[in-house]
Amino acid sequence: MEKQLPLAAYSAAGRSRAFLLLGLSLGYFMVLLDTTVVGVALPSIRADLGGGMDGLQWVVNAYTIVFAGLLLSMGALSDKLGARRIYIAGLFVFLAASALTAAASSLGMLIAMRAALGVGGAALLPSSLALIAHAYPEPAARARALGVWAAVTGAAMAAGPVVGGALVDTLGWRSIFLLQVPLAVISWALTSRLAREPERKPQQRLDPIGQVTAFAAIASLSFALMEGDSYGWHSPVIISAFGIALLCAAIFLLAQARGRSPLLPLKMFRSATISAGMLAGMAINIGLSGILFVLPLYLQQVRAWPAHIAGLALLPLTVPLAFNPLVTGRIVARIGPKLPMTVGFALSALGVLLQAWTSPDSSYALTFAGLLLVGFGVSCAIPSLIAAVIAAVPKDQTGAASGALNSIRQLGATIGVALFGSMVGAGPTFMDGMQRSLILTAAILCVGAGLSFALIGARRR
């Protein structure tokens, strides 16, 4: 009897951790679901509320700009005030903003509510990673947990286009934003009961200068990239926007180097693994977000497929994101992240090149093969780079590091949408612009493969 008590206690603790991991995964599930659902709904939103390619870019990027701009502060707040507290607050913001987004009566209101959703998403992501790191302190168990986390959230990538397309064709685009409400309630019920607050750092000061300059740099760069075609790339407005972005980035780095409590401790970047992981995270999101932005438009406008068929056509990309991270997590636990990351970037680059060869008359088989390679590549690369970066930082900087990684990833997502949108809008035809943007993206992913192979796992400089 005495030997059964520890086993029973261990089993109960294992079940609690499993349910906690489910609750935390649901939080990021909502963040990704919101993005993929919006992609397939863009043509219907434009038909209802108006706006051209610029308007559609703002619908997507209003969310990612705020998301990327606040992630660093949310990571620091997670360390200072407690990851559990920040996570639950983010759930309530996301829930309320989702309901208000469904009620948007104009394109401007929709964009504003998408920005509010970015506030909630920025609170959810770094705090969920910090809570996972606290619940799974063993490196191998943490790698497997991150694989489960990525797989559950990857299900959002698979479900988003299909569910979103079906809802758009039956109930209208407004219904897609109500999906988050019951998910937020379930996540709150699990995390509020099971999550334990990691050790806080109440002495850590906030960094208002760093926050303002980081947000201004991201917003200015995004504006310049998205509005370059409208104003003209040599216009004073666009040149000024690029100048503001550069100036704010320089002030941000200076503030981080001299500040007593920086949002982004620059000493982290003495690690080659962290530096390469950050750049690789930006590269993978440029490709993934750009494809998810342009392909629904291509399938619905060029091929004239209805939304639900376009959603089904994206399954070769999204389904691997739902299950392959489980396999990747186990591989990383055994051999480390370098090889899975490198292979993931190489597969993604090859898949993007295959998609670049498609035309309106091409067989869907070519698109299928390209999307499948991208899906497997992304689902190898992302869990590996997250595990590599988190393992390379001290435990007390997990929140800051996860916030920095995901902020840079979301900046990559913003650049991807702006890049694809600008090149498609500037091309003589939609297909010409899409193909050129895909070739450029393949080159960026090849750079990510090189960074992964050369620097992941390298010693501190």
BELMO-V427076 format. One record per residue. N is the residue number from 1. PSI is psi as a letter, one per 30 degrees, with the letter a starting at -180 (none if undefined). OMEGA is omega as a letter, one per 20 degrees, with the letter a starting at -180 (999 if undefined). D_CENTER is the distance of its C-alpha to the mean C-alpha in whole Angstrom. Layout:
{{N:PSI:OMEGA:D_CENTER} {N:PSI:OMEGA:D_CENTER}}
//
This chain:
{{1:e:a:49} {2:f:a:48} {3:f:a:45} {4:f:a:44} {5:e:r:42} {6:e:r:40} {7:e:r:39} {8:e:r:38} {9:e:r:36} {10:e:a:34} {11:e:r:33} {12:e:r:33} {13:e:r:30} {14:e:r:28} {15:e:r:28} {16:e:r:27} {17:e:r:24} {18:e:r:23} {19:e:r:23} {20:e:r:21} {21:e:r:19} {22:e:r:19} {23:e:r:18} {24:e:r:15} {25:e:r:14} {26:e:r:14} {27:e:r:13} {28:f:r:9} {29:e:r:11} {30:e:a:11} {31:e:a:8} {32:e:r:7} {33:e:r:11} {34:e:a:11} {35:e:a:9} {36:e:r:11} {37:e:a:14} {38:e:a:14} {39:e:a:14} {40:f:a:17} {41:f:a:19} {42:e:r:19} {43:e:r:22} {44:e:r:24} {45:e:r:22} {46:e:r:24} {47:e:a:27} {48:e:a:27} {49:f:r:26} {50:a:a:27} {51:k:r:25} {52:a:r:24} {53:e:r:22} {54:e:r:21} {55:e:r:21} {56:e:r:18} {57:e:r:16} {58:e:r:16} {59:e:r:16} {60:e:a:12} {61:f:r:12} {62:e:r:14} {63:e:a:11} {64:e:r:8} {65:e:r:11} {66:e:r:12} {67:e:a:9} {68:e:a:9} {69:f:a:13} {70:f:a:13} {71:e:a:11} {72:e:r:14} {73:e:a:17} {74:e:r:15} {75:e:r:15} {76:e:r:19} {77:e:r:20} {78:e:r:18} {79:e:a:21} {80:e:a:24} {81:f:a:24} {82:k:a:22} {83:e:a:19} {84:e:a:21} {85:e:a:22} {86:e:a:19} {87:e:a:17} {88:e:r:20} {89:e:r:20} {90:e:r:16} {91:e:a:17} {92:e:r:20} {93:e:a:18} {94:e:r:16} {95:e:a:19} {96:e:a:21} {97:e:r:18} {98:e:r:18} {99:e:a:22} {100:e:r:22} {101:e:r:20} {102:f:a:22} {103:g:a:25} {104:k:a:24} {105:f:r:27} {106:l:r:26} {107:e:r:23} {108:e:r:23} {109:e:r:23} {110:e:r:20} {111:e:r:18} {112:e:r:19} {113:e:r:18} {114:e:r:15} {115:e:r:15} {116:e:r:16} {117:e:r:13} {118:e:r:11} {119:e:r:14} {120:e:r:13} {121:e:r:10} {122:e:r:10} {123:e:a:13} {124:e:a:12} {125:e:a:9} {126:e:r:12} {127:e:r:15} {128:e:r:14} {129:e:r:13} {130:e:r:16} {131:e:r:18} {132:e:r:17} {133:e:r:19} {134:e:a:22} {135:f:a:23} {136:i:a:22} {137:f:a:24} {138:k:a:25} {139:e:a:23} {140:e:r:24} {141:e:r:23} {142:e:r:20} {143:e:r:19} {144:e:r:20} {145:e:r:18} {146:e:r:15} {147:e:r:16} {148:e:r:16} {149:e:r:13} {150:e:a:11} {151:e:r:14} {152:e:r:14} {153:e:r:10} {154:f:r:11} {155:f:r:14} {156:e:r:12} {157:e:r:11} {158:e:a:15} {159:e:a:16} {160:e:a:14} {161:e:a:16} {162:e:r:19} {163:e:r:19} {164:e:r:18} {165:e:r:21} {166:e:r:23} {167:e:a:23} {168:e:a:23} {169:f:a:26} {170:e:a:28} {171:f:a:27} {172:l:a:25} {173:f:a:22} {174:f:a:22} {175:f:a:22} {176:f:a:19} {177:f:r:18} {178:f:r:20} {179:f:a:19} {180:f:a:17} {181:e:r:20} {182:e:r:21} {183:e:r:18} {184:e:r:18} {185:e:r:22} {186:e:r:22} {187:e:r:19} {188:e:a:21} {189:e:a:24} {190:e:a:23} {191:e:r:21} {192:f:a:24} {193:e:a:27} {194:f:a:25} {195:k:r:23} {196:k:a:25} {197:k:r:25} {198:l:r:24} {199:k:a:26} {200:l:r:26} {201:i:a:27} {202:f:a:28} {203:f:a:30} {204:k:r:27} {205:l:r:27} {206:l:a:24} {207:i:a:24} {208:e:r:24} {209:e:r:25} {210:e:r:22} {211:e:a:20} {212:e:a:21} {213:e:r:21} {214:e:a:18} {215:e:a:17} {216:e:r:20} {217:e:a:19} {218:e:a:15} {219:e:a:17} {220:e:r:20} {221:e:r:18} {222:e:r:16} {223:e:a:19} {224:e:a:21} {225:e:a:19} {226:f:a:19} {227:g:a:23} {228:e:r:24} {229:e:a:26} {230:e:a:27} {231:f:a:29} {232:k:a:29} {233:f:r:28} {234:g:a:31} {235:l:r:31} {236:e:a:32} {237:e:a:29} {238:e:r:26} {239:e:r:28} {240:e:r:28} {241:e:r:24} {242:e:r:24} {243:e:r:26} {244:e:r:25} {245:e:a:22} {246:e:a:23} {247:e:a:26} {248:e:r:23} {249:e:r:21} {250:e:r:25} {251:e:r:26} {252:e:a:22} {253:e:r:23} {254:e:r:27} {255:e:r:26} {256:e:a:24} {257:e:a:27} {258:f:a:29} {259:l:r:28} {260:e:r:29} {261:i:a:26} {262:l:r:23} {263:e:a:20} {264:j:r:19} {265:j:a:22} {266:f:r:22} {267:f:r:24} {268:e:a:21} {269:g:r:21} {270:f:r:25} {271:k:r:23} {272:e:r:22} {273:e:a:20} {274:e:a:18} {275:e:r:18} {276:e:r:17} {277:e:r:14} {278:e:r:13} {279:e:r:14} {280:e:r:13} {281:e:r:9} {282:e:a:10} {283:e:a:12} {284:e:r:10} {285:f:r:7} {286:e:a:10} {287:e:a:11} {288:e:a:9} {289:e:r:8} {290:e:r:12} {291:e:a:13} {292:f:r:12} {293:e:a:13} {294:e:a:17} {295:e:r:18} {296:e:r:18} {297:e:r:20} {298:e:a:22} {299:e:a:23} {300:e:a:24} {301:e:a:26} {302:e:a:27} {303:f:r:28} {304:h:r:29} {305:k:r:27} {306:l:a:26} {307:e:a:23} {308:e:r:23} {309:e:r:25} {310:e:r:22} {311:e:r:19} {312:e:a:21} {313:f:r:21} {314:f:a:18} {315:e:r:18} {316:f:r:19} {317:e:a:15} {318:e:a:14} {319:e:r:17} {320:f:r:16} {321:f:a:13} {322:f:a:15} {323:f:a:18} {324:e:r:17} {325:f:r:15} {326:e:r:18} {327:e:a:20} {328:e:r:18} {329:e:r:18} {330:e:r:22} {331:e:r:22} {332:e:r:21} {333:f:a:23} {334:e:a:26} {335:f:a:25} {336:l:a:23} {337:f:a:19} {338:e:a:21} {339:e:r:22} {340:e:r:19} {341:e:a:17} {342:e:r:19} {343:e:r:20} {344:e:r:16} {345:e:a:16} {346:e:r:20} {347:e:a:19} {348:e:r:16} {349:e:r:18} {350:e:r:21} {351:e:r:20} {352:e:r:19} {353:e:r:22} {354:e:r:24} {355:e:r:22} {356:f:a:23} {357:f:a:27} {358:l:r:26} {359:l:r:29} {360:f:a:30} {361:f:a:32} {362:l:r:30} {363:k:r:30} {364:f:a:27} {365:e:r:28} {366:e:r:26} {367:e:r:23} {368:e:a:23} {369:e:r:24} {370:e:a:21} {371:e:a:18} {372:e:r:19} {373:e:r:19} {374:e:a:16} {375:e:r:15} {376:e:r:17} {377:e:a:15} {378:e:a:12} {379:f:r:13} {380:e:a:15} {381:e:a:13} {382:e:r:10} {383:e:a:12} {384:e:a:15} {385:e:r:13} {386:e:r:12} {387:e:a:15} {388:e:a:17} {389:e:a:16} {390:e:r:16} {391:f:a:20} {392:f:a:21} {393:l:r:21} {394:l:a:23} {395:e:a:23} {396:f:r:23} {397:g:a:20} {398:e:a:18} {399:e:a:16} {400:e:a:16} {401:e:r:15} {402:e:r:12} {403:e:r:11} {404:e:a:12} {405:e:a:10} {406:f:r:7} {407:e:r:8} {408:e:r:9} {409:e:r:6} {410:e:r:5} {411:e:r:9} {412:e:r:9} {413:e:r:7} {414:e:r:10} {415:e:r:12} {416:e:r:12} {417:e:r:12} {418:e:a:15} {419:e:a:16} {420:e:a:17} {421:e:a:18} {422:e:a:21} {423:e:r:22} {424:e:a:22} {425:e:a:24} {426:f:a:26} {427:l:r:27} {428:e:r:31} {429:l:r:29} {430:e:a:26} {431:e:r:26} {432:e:r:27} {433:e:a:24} {434:e:a:22} {435:e:r:23} {436:e:r:24} {437:e:r:20} {438:e:r:19} {439:e:r:22} {440:e:r:20} {441:e:r:17} {442:e:r:19} {443:e:r:20} {444:e:r:17} {445:e:r:16} {446:e:r:20} {447:e:r:19} {448:e:r:16} {449:e:r:19} {450:e:r:22} {451:e:a:20} {452:e:a:19} {453:e:a:23} {454:e:a:24} {455:f:a:23} {456:k:a:21} {457:f:r:23} {458:l:a:25} {459:l:r:27} {460:k:r:27} {461:none:999:28}}
//
